[in-house]
Amino acid sequence: MKKMKARTLRTIVTFAVLVLVAIGYFTAWGIGNLSGFGWDAFSVLCPLGYLESLVAGKTFVPRAFISFVVILVLIVVFGRVFCAWICPMPTLQRLIPGVRGRKRKDAAQVSQEVSTCEAKVDKPAGKVRRVRFDSRFGVLLGALASAAIFGSPVFCLICPVGLTFATVLLVMRLFAFGDVTWAVVVVPLVLLIEVVFLRKWCGKFCPLGALISLVSGANRTLRPHVDDAACLFTSKGVRCFACSKACPEHLDVRRPQLSEEALGNCTKCRECADACPAKAISFPVLPKADGSHDAPAPVDGGVEQSGAEKE
């Protein structure tokens, strides 16, 4: 039986969450949505929403703070799993084509990428960065500043996660009860604009992703591990780089210390594992003692191949 690709499995998980939330909207056992969910006295809030509310209201709520701490602990344990497996934004952007689709790389671009990777391999290994600050952190500061200025969690009004569940609720109420309001048009429209025109939302704009990345720098579980004995690059000198090209976060999972992005940005999406022609990449629960970060350089005269050629 053919193994299911991680991308397909992620899509199923995302829609399963949407379905569970949708069912909960019209049943007695509703648990809320990703912006805030819980059972009876137990509740968990969006960490960014909590910080915005804290800054906006300038009021400390112990119960909300406990929820915030619980989320931080989960991020430390599981890393950025939410971004790849639960957040609806990546799935929506895959299913809804953008106005400006990604251009296919020509041979010259691929050759340049390989040359860049080769140059990195020749450099001495540096310290692995836990967090890399980028434009998302600027948006995060802006979201908190706007909450303080306006006295309200302003970003929550345009957060694609919240808009997704709001759209589900509004559409369901429209068909179930005939509720027609301006929100039925405006909310889905704002979400569609973000999905279609902000194609780099996750990597350039998402303040929630920035907050999760900041905490996930302490994560040590479920990290990509490369088996050097199976890896075509380390075992046979084949200049492959299929894993690096497949990674949405532009990580070099074989040598993260050479990546432009910190390993804390890994979302555990498993795209690298699916792309590896040698099936050398795994995601062990705990880090292995024979880490892949000390992989030797390839033998001279290594053969350059693309992922498609090796398959």
N, C-alpha and C positions, 0 to 999 in steps of 0.2 A: 504494500500500500504506500502510495506516494505521500511523503511528509508535507503537511500544510505549511505554506510560507508564513513567516512571521507577520508580514503586512496584512495578509488575509485574516489571520487570527486577531490582530489588533483592531481591524475593522469590525469584526464580530463582537469583540469585547466592548468597543465604544458604543455600538448600537444596542447591545444588551443593557448597558447602563441607561441609555436613553429610554428603552422600553420599560425597564423597572421603574424609573422615575415617572414615566407617563402613566403607568398603571397605578402608581401610588397617588397621583393627583386626584383620581376619582374613586379611591377606596379608603377604607378606614385605617389601613396600615401604611399610609403614605409616609415616607421617610424624608421628604424634602428633595433637594437636588445638590449638585456639587458646590453651590454657593453656601449651603448650610443644610446639614442633614443630621438625623439622630433618632433615638428611640426613648420615649419617656423622659427621664431626667438626664440621659446622656445625649450630648450634641457635639457636633464638630463643625467649625466654621472655616470658610476660606481664609487662609492666613493673611492674604493681602487685604481682604475685606475687613478683617479684624483690625489690622494696623491702621487702615483708613478711618474706620469708625473710632478708634482710640484717639487718633490725632484730631479728627473732626469734633468729637464730643468732649474730648479732654476729660474723660471719665473712665476710671479703671473698674472693670467688671471681672471679679475673680473667676466666675464660671467660664467666661469667654477666654480669659487668659489661660486657663487649664486646657481648653480646646486648642488654643494656639500652640501650647507646649506639646500636646499630643501629636499635632501635625508635624512639628519640627522633628520629633523623635522618629516618626514614620519616614520622613525624608532622609534622615541620617541612616536609617536601616535599609531603605529600598532605593534611595537616590531619586533620580528624575523619572521614575516609572510613570508617574501621572502624565507627563508631557507626551509620551508616546502611546500609552495604552488606554488612557481614560479621557483625556482632554479631547473634545470633539473637533477642535480647529484643524489639526493635521488631516483627519479623515475627511472633513468637509472640503478641504483644499485639494485633496486627491480626487474626490468624486465630482466636484464642481470645477470645470476647467476655467482658468483665468483668461483675461483679455490678452495678457502678454504671457504666453506659454514659455517654458524653458527652451532655449535654443539647444539643439544637439551639438555636441562638441565635434569639431572636425579633427582630422589627423594631426594638424599642427598643434592644436590645443592639447590633445592627449600627449603628444610628444613633449610639450613644454612641461606638463604636469609631472611626467616621469622624470624629466631632467631635474626638476625642482626636488622631487623626492630623493633622487640619487645624491643630490648635493647635501640634503639634510642628513642622509645616512652617514656621510663622511665626516660630519661634525661631531665633536665629542659630546657625549650624553650629558645633559644638564639636569637640573632639579625639576621633578614633575610638579607643575603648577596645580594647585587645588581649585583656584577660581581665576577666571579671566574676565576682567571688567570690560563691558562693551556698551553699546547704545541702549540696551535694555535697562541698564542700571540708571541711566539718565531719565528714562521714562518712569522708572520706579520712584525716583526722587520727585519727579514732576507730579505723579499721582498722589504722593503723600503731601506735597506742598499745596496742591489744589484742594485736598481734603481739609487742610488747616485753614486755607483762605476762605473757602466757601462754607465751611462747617458741615460738609456732607461728603460721603464717599463718591466723588464725581466719577472716577474711573469705572465704578461698578455699573454705571449707566451705559457704557459702551464695551464692557468686557464681553468678548465673544462667547465665553463659557456661559455667563448669565443670560446673554441674548439667545443662545441656542435653546436653553430650557424654557425661557420666556416664550419663544416662538412655538415650541411644542405645546405649552399650556394654552396659548392664545388660539392656535389652530384647533386644538381639541375642544375648547369652549365654543369656538365658532360653529363647529359642526354638531356639537352636542346640545348647545343651548341657544345658538343663534346670536351670540354676543358679538356685536359689530361696533368696534371702537377704532379710534385713530391708531391705537397701538398695534392692531392687527396688520396694518400696512407699514407703519414706521419701524417697528422692532425687526421684522424679517428683512426689511430693506437695508437697515444699518448693518445687520449681520451679513447680508449678501455683499455689500460694498466692502466690508472687511475681508471676507473670504476671497473675493475676486480680485480686488485691487491691491490689497496688502499681502502679497504672496510671501513676503519675508517677515510676516508678523512674528512667528515663533523665534526666529533668530535675531531680529532687529528691534522689535517693539514691545514684546510681551513683558510687562513688569512682574507678573506672577512667575513666569519662567526665570526671571532674574533673581527673584527671592528664593525660589527653589534651588537654583544653581549655587547661590551663596551658601546655603545650608548643606547641599549635597557634596560640597567639597570634603566633608568629613565622612562621606559614605565609603565603605570598603567591601560591601557585599554585591554579588551579582555583577561584578565588573568583567568586561571581556578579557579572556585569557587565550593566548595564542600558543598552540603546541608547536614548539620549534622543530620537532622531529617530523611533523607533517607539513608545516608551512613550506611552500615552494621556494620562498625567498631565502629562508635560513637553511633549508636542507639541500636545495639544489641550485641556489643562486639565480633562480628565475625572478626577474624584475616584474613582479605581478602588480602589487598595489591595488588589487581589486577591492579589498576591505576599505581602504582609505577613500576610494572613489565612491563607494556605496554609502558611506557614513553621512547622514544628513547634517551632523554637527562638525563635519570636516576633521574628524579625529584620525590620527594614525594609531590604530589600536595596537599595532605591533610594537611601536615605539612612541608612547604618548608624550615622552619628554621632548620629542621633536615636533609635536603638533602645535599649530597656532592656537588651538583651543585646549583648555584644561580638561583632564579626564573626568572632572566633576560634572562636566556638561553632558556626559553620556546618558542617554535616555533609555538604555536597555532595549532599544527597538529591534535589535538582532538583524538589522540589514546587513551588517558586516559578515555575520555568520552565514546568512543565506547566499551572499555573493562569493564567499571564499570557495574556489574550485576544489581545494584540498580538504574542505571541512575541518580546518585546523582551529577554528575559533569556537570557544564554548563560554558559557556564563555560569561559572561555579558559584554556589551560595557563599562560600568563603574563599578568600584569595589563596591560590596555591603557592607552595614554598618555592617552586621552580619558576618564578615569574618570567613572563615573556619579554620584560623590559631590558634584559641583558643579552638579547639575541645577537649572535656574531654577525659580522658583515658578510655579504655573499662572496662566493669565490670569484676570482677574476674571470671575466669573459662570460658572466651570467647571461642567460638568454632572456630578452625582453618579450613578454607576452601580455596580451590583454586577457581580461576575464573570459570573453567569448571564445578566444582562440584555445584557451586551456580546457574549456568545457567540451 
